[in-house]
Amino acid sequence: MTMLSRLICEPRVDVMFADGTLHSAGRGTAPAIKLRISDRETEFRLALDPELALGEAVMDGRVVVERGTLYQLLEALVRGLSRQPPSAWASGLTRLRTAVRRLKQHNTPAWAKRNIHHHYDLKSEFFRLFLDEDQQYSCAFFEHPGATLEEAQAAKKRRIAAKLALKPGQRVLDIGSGWGGLGLSIARETGAKVTGITLSEEQLAASSKRAEESGLPVEFRLQDYRAVTERFDRVVSVGMFEHVGVGYYRDYFRKIRELLEDDGVALIHTIGRSTPPGATNPFIAKYIFPGGYIPALSEVAAAVEKEGLIITDVEVLRLHYAETLRAWRERFLARRQEAVAMYDERFARMWEFYLAASEASFRYDGLVVFQLQLAKRLDTLPMTRDYMSEKGRAPLATRPQASEEPRPALVR
């Protein structure tokens, strides 16, 4: 009850406790969201550690939303909590988790592979339930209101390729290459030669098949970034830095520097926090991304500077991931029974909670996406950002193509 009394949210949240009593939090004239807690043990856990316990209780069916939707509940809770200071108990838990986060993110090559297997080696068919046709599993870029997920993911790839200032024949390393969509798009649209590396066997199988069928100069490997020995003109990493671990940031950027040619360019796309450094949400750490962490820009920039790289461009994407997650959540719910058939009901509840909580966090709790462009030299790139637009880009030379059909430009 103490936790409920502190919550200022809208619409109102009605809570039916295990003994049948009904209590409310928040205000507003909109119809209240109602949830039911099934037992006293769950009430105790929610009071002790709500960040972890709520997700677990939803997974197990011990907390049930009886009026409204799970997303509406989480939206009200996250928005309400973001408007008030945390309790002394919650602050203490956060400080404790921050103090031990290096132990939780001890991402040696062996542990990194285990962590990636936990999430990314789920069936590729599962991810096809909600991702776009190219299976881009990272923040899209919504250029205009009403853009479809497919359009926004294509715009994201164009934006990244433009920031890399690619030329035909250049060698590109894609760290955390996923299902291969970005690497294949870069090779197709720019004539660059792409090497993609991943720790997911499921993703490697899918991306290698796509590369073979495309006829493009792209290869994919099952390899840790720390084991790569070649040098490249460009390095790109999208949605992988979140898995590096705070204790390995300097190692990561030192390796990026080693991999780049002297006139090379790197583009790092990562989820970030607009708040000071902290700890990983305990539900996400336990069930979704073990070993993962969302960094503050101050943590990333410090590691870059200490390893002798130059930050040549920074962009902060605000709300784009909230819109991406909204599209994923809606698509997932439309095909939820297929997810249940692949795994089970508890798994489906876990994923619905993860997608809904993540969307609410990107809308109301200070989560953003950083795109950092890095180089070894100040004169590697033009002095203005015009080269990132179609107007400022010189035409590409002849490109090796698997087909003679004309291709769209990378940047509109």
C-alpha positions in Angstrom: 0.0 0.0 0.0 2.9 2.4 0.7 4.2 2.0 -2.8 0.7 2.6 -4.3 0.1 5.7 -2.2 3.2 7.3 -3.7 2.2 6.6 -7.3 0.9 9.6 -9.2 -0.4 8.3 -12.5 -3.1 8.9 -15.0 -5.3 7.0 -15.7 -6.1 5.6 -12.3 -4.9 2.1 -11.5 -7.2 -0.1 -9.4 -5.5 -3.0 -7.7 -7.4 -6.0 -6.4 -5.3 -7.6 -3.6 -5.3 -11.3 -2.7 -7.7 -10.8 0.2 -10.3 -9.2 -2.0 -9.7 -5.6 -1.0 -9.5 -2.9 -3.8 -7.2 0.0 -3.6 -6.5 2.7 -6.2 -3.5 4.8 -7.2 -3.5 7.9 -9.4 -6.2 10.1 -10.7 -8.0 11.1 -13.9 -11.5 10.7 -15.4 -10.4 8.1 -18.0 -11.6 4.5 -17.3 -9.3 3.0 -14.7 -6.9 0.2 -15.4 -7.5 -2.8 -13.1 -5.1 -5.5 -12.1 -5.5 -8.5 -9.8 -2.8 -9.9 -7.6 -3.4 -13.6 -6.9 -1.5 -14.2 -3.6 0.2 -12.6 -0.6 3.7 -13.8 -1.6 3.4 -11.9 -4.9 2.3 -8.8 -2.9 5.4 -9.1 -0.8 7.7 -9.5 -3.8 6.2 -6.5 -5.5 6.8 -4.4 -2.5 10.3 -5.6 -2.1 11.6 -5.4 -5.7 8.8 -4.2 -8.1 11.2 -3.8 -11.1 11.9 -7.6 -11.1 8.7 -8.9 -9.4 6.1 -7.3 -11.7 7.5 -8.9 -14.9 7.8 -12.3 -13.2 4.3 -12.1 -11.8 2.9 -11.3 -15.2 4.8 -14.2 -16.7 3.5 -16.6 -14.1 -0.1 -15.4 -14.3 0.0 -14.1 -10.7 -0.7 -10.5 -11.8 -3.5 -10.3 -14.4 -4.7 -7.1 -16.1 -8.5 -7.4 -16.0 -9.3 -4.0 -17.5 -7.2 -2.2 -20.0 -4.1 -3.7 -21.6 -0.7 -4.6 -20.2 0.9 -1.8 -22.2 -1.6 0.7 -20.8 -0.7 -0.5 -17.3 3.1 -0.2 -17.9 2.7 3.2 -19.6 0.8 4.6 -16.6 3.3 3.1 -14.1 6.5 4.2 -16.0 5.1 7.7 -16.8 4.0 8.1 -13.2 7.2 7.0 -11.6 9.3 9.1 -14.0 7.6 12.3 -12.5 8.6 11.7 -8.9 11.8 10.9 -7.0 12.5 7.2 -6.2 12.0 6.0 -2.7 15.0 5.5 -0.4 14.5 1.7 -0.8 14.5 1.9 -4.6 17.5 4.2 -4.7 19.3 1.7 -2.5 18.6 -1.2 -4.8 19.8 0.8 -7.8 23.0 1.7 -6.0 23.6 -1.9 -5.1 23.0 -3.1 -8.7 25.3 -0.4 -10.0 28.0 -1.4 -7.6 28.0 -5.0 -8.7 27.3 -4.5 -12.4 30.8 -5.4 -13.6 30.3 -8.9 -12.1 27.0 -9.3 -13.9 28.6 -8.1 -17.1 31.8 -10.2 -17.0 31.5 -10.7 -20.8 34.5 -12.9 -21.6 34.4 -14.5 -25.0 32.8 -17.7 -23.5 30.3 -15.8 -21.4 29.5 -13.4 -24.3 28.6 -16.4 -26.5 26.4 -17.9 -23.8 24.6 -14.6 -23.3 24.0 -14.2 -27.0 22.8 -17.8 -27.3 20.1 -17.0 -24.6 18.4 -14.4 -26.7 19.5 -14.5 -30.3 19.5 -18.3 -30.8 15.7 -18.4 -30.4 14.1 -19.6 -33.6 14.4 -17.2 -36.5 10.8 -18.0 -37.2 9.9 -16.4 -33.9 11.5 -13.1 -34.8 9.8 -13.2 -38.1 6.5 -12.8 -36.2 7.1 -9.2 -35.5 10.2 -7.9 -37.4 10.2 -6.2 -40.8 10.9 -8.3 -43.9 14.6 -7.7 -43.7 14.7 -8.7 -40.0 16.2 -5.6 -38.7 16.3 -6.0 -34.9 17.3 -2.5 -33.9 15.9 1.0 -33.8 14.3 2.1 -37.0 14.4 5.7 -38.3 10.9 7.3 -38.9 11.5 10.0 -41.5 7.9 11.1 -41.5 4.7 10.5 -39.6 2.9 7.4 -40.9 6.0 5.6 -42.1 5.7 1.9 -42.1 8.2 -0.3 -40.2 9.7 -1.5 -43.5 10.2 2.1 -44.6 11.7 3.2 -41.3 14.1 0.3 -41.2 15.2 1.0 -44.8 15.7 4.7 -43.8 17.9 3.5 -40.8 20.1 1.5 -43.1 20.5 4.4 -45.6 21.4 6.8 -42.7 24.0 4.5 -41.4 25.6 3.8 -44.8 25.7 7.6 -45.5 27.5 8.3 -42.2 30.1 5.7 -43.2 30.9 7.6 -46.4 31.3 4.4 -48.3 33.1 3.9 -51.7 33.0 0.9 -54.0 35.5 -1.8 -53.1 36.0 -0.7 -49.5 36.2 -3.4 -46.9 33.6 -3.2 -44.2 33.3 -5.1 -40.9 29.8 -5.5 -39.4 30.2 -6.4 -35.7 27.0 -8.1 -34.6 25.7 -8.7 -38.1 22.3 -10.2 -37.1 20.4 -11.8 -39.9 22.6 -10.0 -42.5 20.3 -7.3 -43.7 22.6 -4.3 -43.1 25.6 -6.0 -44.6 23.8 -7.1 -47.7 22.2 -3.7 -48.2 25.6 -2.0 -47.9 27.2 -4.4 -50.5 24.3 -4.0 -52.9 24.0 -0.3 -52.7 27.6 0.8 -52.5 29.8 -1.9 -54.0 31.7 -2.4 -50.7 32.9 -5.8 -49.6 31.4 -6.8 -46.2 32.4 -9.2 -43.5 29.8 -9.8 -40.8 30.5 -11.4 -37.5 28.0 -12.8 -34.9 28.0 -15.1 -31.9 24.6 -16.5 -32.8 24.5 -19.8 -34.7 20.9 -19.2 -35.6 21.7 -15.8 -37.2 24.8 -17.1 -38.9 22.9 -19.9 -40.6 20.2 -17.4 -41.9 22.6 -14.7 -42.9 25.0 -17.1 -44.7 22.2 -18.5 -46.7 21.1 -15.0 -47.7 24.7 -14.1 -48.7 25.0 -17.2 -50.9 21.7 -16.5 -52.6 22.5 -12.8 -53.2 25.8 -13.3 -55.1 27.1 -10.2 -53.4 30.6 -9.8 -51.9 29.5 -10.6 -48.4 30.6 -13.2 -45.9 29.4 -14.0 -42.4 31.4 -15.7 -39.6 30.8 -17.1 -36.2 33.4 -15.0 -34.4 34.0 -12.7 -31.4 35.1 -9.2 -32.3 38.2 -9.7 -30.2 39.4 -12.5 -32.4 39.3 -10.5 -35.7 42.8 -9.8 -37.0 42.3 -8.1 -40.4 42.0 -4.3 -41.0 39.1 -2.6 -42.6 38.2 0.7 -44.2 35.0 0.9 -42.3 33.6 -0.7 -39.1 29.9 -0.7 -38.3 28.1 -2.0 -35.3 24.3 -1.8 -34.8 22.7 -3.0 -31.5 25.8 -4.9 -30.4 27.5 -2.4 -28.0 24.8 -3.0 -25.4 26.3 -6.5 -25.0 29.9 -5.4 -24.5 29.8 -4.8 -20.7 31.0 -1.8 -18.8 34.3 -3.5 -17.9 35.2 -4.0 -21.6 34.5 -0.6 -23.1 38.1 0.4 -23.4 39.0 -3.0 -24.8 36.2 -2.6 -27.4 37.3 0.8 -28.7 40.9 -0.3 -28.6 40.0 -3.1 -30.9 38.0 -0.8 -33.1 41.1 1.4 -33.5 43.3 -1.7 -34.3 40.8 -2.9 -36.9 40.5 0.5 -38.7 42.9 1.6 -41.5 44.5 5.0 -40.8 41.8 6.7 -42.9 39.0 4.5 -41.6 35.6 5.4 -40.2 33.5 3.5 -37.6 29.8 4.0 -36.9 28.4 2.7 -33.5 24.7 2.6 -33.1 23.6 1.7 -29.6 20.7 2.2 -27.1 21.7 4.8 -24.5 20.4 6.5 -21.4 19.9 10.3 -21.1 20.5 10.0 -17.4 23.8 9.3 -15.5 25.3 5.8 -15.4 23.2 3.2 -13.6 22.3 -0.5 -13.7 20.5 -2.8 -16.0 16.8 -3.4 -15.2 16.8 -6.6 -13.2 14.0 -8.2 -15.3 15.8 -7.5 -18.6 19.1 -8.8 -17.1 17.6 -12.0 -15.9 15.2 -13.0 -18.7 16.0 -11.0 -21.8 19.6 -9.8 -22.2 21.9 -11.3 -19.6 25.2 -9.4 -19.5 23.6 -6.4 -21.2 23.7 -2.8 -20.2 22.4 0.5 -21.6 25.2 3.1 -21.3 25.3 6.8 -20.6 27.0 8.9 -23.3 29.5 9.9 -20.7 30.6 6.3 -20.3 31.0 5.7 -24.0 32.8 9.0 -24.7 35.3 8.5 -22.0 36.3 5.1 -23.3 36.6 6.4 -26.9 38.8 9.3 -25.8 41.1 7.1 -23.8 41.7 4.7 -26.7 42.8 7.5 -29.1 39.7 7.6 -31.4 38.0 10.9 -32.4 34.3 11.4 -32.1 33.5 13.0 -35.5 29.7 13.0 -35.3 27.0 12.2 -32.7 23.3 11.9 -33.2 20.7 11.2 -30.6 17.6 9.5 -31.9 14.7 10.3 -29.6 11.4 8.4 -29.6 12.3 6.5 -32.8 12.8 3.3 -30.7 9.5 3.9 -29.0 7.8 3.8 -32.4 9.9 0.8 -33.5 8.8 -1.1 -30.3 5.2 -0.1 -30.8 5.3 -1.7 -34.3 6.9 -4.8 -33.0 4.5 -5.1 -30.1 1.4 -4.7 -32.3 2.8 -7.3 -34.8 3.7 -9.6 -31.9 0.2 -9.4 -30.4 -1.4 -10.0 -33.8 0.5 -13.3 -34.0 0.8 -14.1 -30.3 -0.7 -17.6 -30.6 2.0 -18.6 -33.0 4.5 -17.6 -30.4 2.6 -19.8 -27.8 2.7 -22.7 -30.3 6.5 -22.3 -30.8 7.3 -22.0 -27.1 4.5 -21.7 -24.4 2.1 -19.2 -22.8 4.7 -18.1 -20.1 7.2 -17.3 -22.9 4.6 -15.3 -24.7 3.7 -13.3 -21.6 7.4 -12.6 -21.0 7.9 -11.2 -24.5 4.7 -9.1 -24.3 5.9 -7.7 -21.0 9.4 -7.0 -22.5 8.1 -5.2 -25.6 5.5 -3.2 -23.7 7.9 -2.2 -20.8 10.6 -1.3 -23.3 8.3 0.9 -25.4 7.1 2.7 -22.2 10.7 3.2 -21.1 11.7 4.8 -24.4 8.7 7.1 -24.3 8.8 8.2 -20.7 12.0 7.1 -18.9 14.9 8.7 -20.7 16.1 5.9 -23.0 17.4 7.0 -26.4 19.7 5.8 -29.2 23.2 7.1 -29.9 24.9 7.0 -33.3 28.6 7.8 -32.9 30.9 8.3 -35.9 34.5 7.7 -35.1 37.8 8.1 -36.9 41.6 8.1 -36.2 42.3 11.4 -38.0 40.6 14.8 -38.0 40.8 15.1 -41.8 39.3 11.7 -42.7 35.9 13.1 -43.4 34.6 16.3 -45.0 34.3 19.3 -42.8 30.5 19.5 -43.2 27.8 16.9 -43.0 26.6 17.5 -46.6 28.1 14.1 -47.7 25.4 12.5 -45.5 22.7 13.8 -47.8 22.0 12.8 -51.4 22.6 16.3 -52.6 26.1 16.3 -51.1 27.2 12.9 -52.2 29.2 12.3 -55.3 27.8 9.6 -57.6 29.0 6.1 -56.9 31.3 4.4 -59.4 30.3 1.1 -61.0 28.9 -1.3 -58.5 29.0 -5.1 -58.6 25.4 -6.2 -58.8 23.7 -9.5 -58.6 21.0 -8.0 -60.8 21.0 -5.3 -63.6 17.8 -3.8 -62.1 18.3 -0.1 -60.9 18.6 0.3 -57.2 17.3 3.2 -55.0 19.8 5.7 -53.6 20.9 5.2 -50.0 19.7 8.6 -48.9 16.6 10.3 -50.1 
